[in-house]
């Protein structure tokens, strides 16, 4: 006897197939770039038949246009105090969420192309993180912990760029990134 709230088998199978296609597509983008994207290569890497992929998508552009990345599992930051320690915790969590989901390498790869569909994939990951970061900064400005002219957008871009650089250039020291970034940002943010 099946539960009324359980997902039908066909739906679970379709979702599993979609995850395989998504992961294969991202793997290709990360490792080989958009020029290597073909339905045949997605089929080969995902183990999903080309005919199944073609039933869902007309071509690679259609696949990229409709591809949805599951939202990065960012924790809420509302409970974090707008202190130096709170900033450090926020930076650690943002870095961990990027590393555990699509990864900074993928964000860098998709941002380096002019393809709008691929660029949209990166925005699905970056925008939620940027919004939560901006909310944290706004709380600090509102309670007068942070300078009134704190530019959340620029600060987030700086954080993202720094994470990308640390991961690419000094991967063996990436764990200490949050410590160094906190040390750099705190004097610029803190209201003295």
C-alpha positions in Angstrom: 0.0 0.0 0.0 1.5 3.4 -1.0 1.1 6.5 0.9 -1.0 9.4 -0.5 1.9 11.8 0.0 4.6 9.6 -1.6 5.9 10.6 -5.0 4.8 8.4 -7.9 7.6 6.3 -9.3 7.5 7.9 -12.7 8.0 11.4 -11.1 11.0 10.2 -9.0 12.5 8.6 -12.1 12.1 11.8 -14.1 13.6 13.8 -11.3 16.6 11.4 -11.1 17.1 11.7 -14.9 16.9 15.5 -14.7 19.5 15.5 -12.0 21.8 13.3 -14.1 21.4 15.6 -17.1 22.0 18.7 -14.9 25.1 17.3 -13.3 26.6 16.1 -16.6 25.9 19.5 -18.2 27.6 21.3 -15.3 30.5 18.9 -15.4 31.1 19.6 -19.1 30.8 23.4 -18.5 33.3 23.2 -15.7 35.9 20.9 -17.2 35.7 21.7 -20.9 33.7 24.9 -21.4 30.6 25.7 -23.3 32.3 24.8 -26.6 32.2 21.1 -25.6 28.5 21.1 -24.8 26.7 18.7 -27.1 23.7 16.5 -26.4 25.9 13.5 -27.3 28.4 14.5 -24.6 25.7 15.1 -22.1 24.3 11.7 -22.9 27.7 10.0 -22.6 28.5 11.6 -19.2 25.0 11.3 -17.7 24.2 7.8 -19.0 20.9 9.1 -20.2 19.9 8.2 -23.7 20.1 10.9 -26.4 16.5 10.3 -27.3 15.4 11.0 -23.7 17.4 14.2 -23.7 16.0 15.2 -27.1 12.5 14.6 -25.9 13.1 17.2 -23.2 15.3 19.7 -25.1 15.5 20.7 -28.8 19.2 21.3 -28.7 22.0 22.4 -26.3 20.9 26.0 -26.3 17.4 24.8 -25.2 19.0 22.6 -22.6 21.1 25.5 -21.2 18.1 27.8 -21.3 15.9 25.5 -19.3 18.5 24.2 -16.9 17.7 24.9 -13.3 20.3 24.5 -10.6 19.0 23.6 -7.3 19.3 26.6 -5.0 22.5 26.7 -3.0 21.7 25.6 0.5 22.6 28.8 2.2 21.6 29.0 5.9 19.7 32.1 7.0 21.9 34.7 8.6 19.2 36.5 10.5 20.4 35.1 13.8 24.0 36.2 13.3 25.0 39.2 15.3 26.6 42.0 13.3 29.9 41.6 15.1 33.3 40.6 13.8 32.5 37.0 14.9 29.2 37.2 13.1 30.9 38.4 9.9 33.5 35.6 10.2 30.7 33.0 10.6 28.8 34.4 7.6 31.9 34.3 5.4 32.6 30.7 6.5 29.1 29.6 5.7 29.0 31.3 2.3 32.3 29.7 1.3 31.1 26.3 2.6 27.8 26.5 0.7 29.6 27.4 -2.6 32.1 24.6 -2.1 29.5 22.0 -1.3 27.0 22.8 -4.0 28.0 23.8 -7.6 31.3 25.1 -6.3 33.3 28.2 -7.0 35.0 26.6 -10.0 31.7 26.3 -11.7 30.7 29.8 -10.9 34.0 31.0 -12.4 33.5 28.9 -15.4 30.0 30.0 -16.2 30.8 33.7 -15.5 33.6 33.5 -18.0 31.3 33.0 -21.0 29.1 35.4 -22.9 26.3 32.8 -23.2 23.3 34.4 -21.4 21.7 31.0 -20.5 24.9 29.9 -18.8 25.3 33.3 -17.2 21.7 32.8 -15.8 22.8 29.5 -14.2 25.4 31.4 -12.2 22.9 34.0 -11.1 20.7 31.2 -9.7 23.5 30.5 -7.3 25.0 34.0 -6.7 21.8 36.0 -6.2 20.5 34.2 -3.1 23.9 34.5 -1.5 24.2 38.2 -2.4 20.7 38.9 -1.0 21.4 37.3 2.3 24.8 39.1 2.5 23.1 42.4 1.8 20.5 41.8 4.5 23.3 41.1 7.0 25.1 44.4 6.0 21.8 46.3 6.2 21.1 45.1 9.7 24.6 46.2 10.7 24.0 49.6 9.2 20.6 49.9 10.9 22.0 49.1 14.3 24.9 51.4 13.8 27.5 48.6 14.0 28.6 49.1 10.4 29.4 52.4 8.6 26.3 54.0 7.0 28.0 54.0 3.6 28.7 50.3 3.5 28.2 49.2 -0.1 26.8 45.6 0.2 27.0 44.9 -3.5 30.6 45.9 -3.8 31.5 44.0 -0.7 29.8 40.9 -1.9 31.5 41.1 -5.3 34.8 41.5 -3.4 34.0 38.4 -1.3 33.0 36.3 -4.3 36.1 37.4 -6.3 38.4 36.7 -3.4 36.8 33.2 -2.9 37.4 32.4 -6.6 41.0 33.6 -6.5 41.8 31.8 -3.3 40.3 28.5 -4.6 42.1 28.9 -8.0 45.5 30.3 -6.9 46.0 28.9 -3.4 43.7 25.9 -2.9 45.9 24.6 0.0 45.2 27.8 2.0 41.5 28.2 1.1 40.5 27.0 4.6 42.0 30.1 6.1 40.2 32.4 3.6 37.4 33.4 6.0 39.9 34.4 8.6 41.8 36.6 6.2 38.7 38.1 4.6 37.3 39.0 8.0 40.5 40.7 8.9 40.4 42.7 5.7 36.7 43.6 5.8 36.1 44.3 9.5 38.1 47.6 9.6 36.3 48.9 6.5 32.8 47.9 7.9 33.0 48.6 11.6 31.8 52.0 12.8 34.6 53.4 14.8 
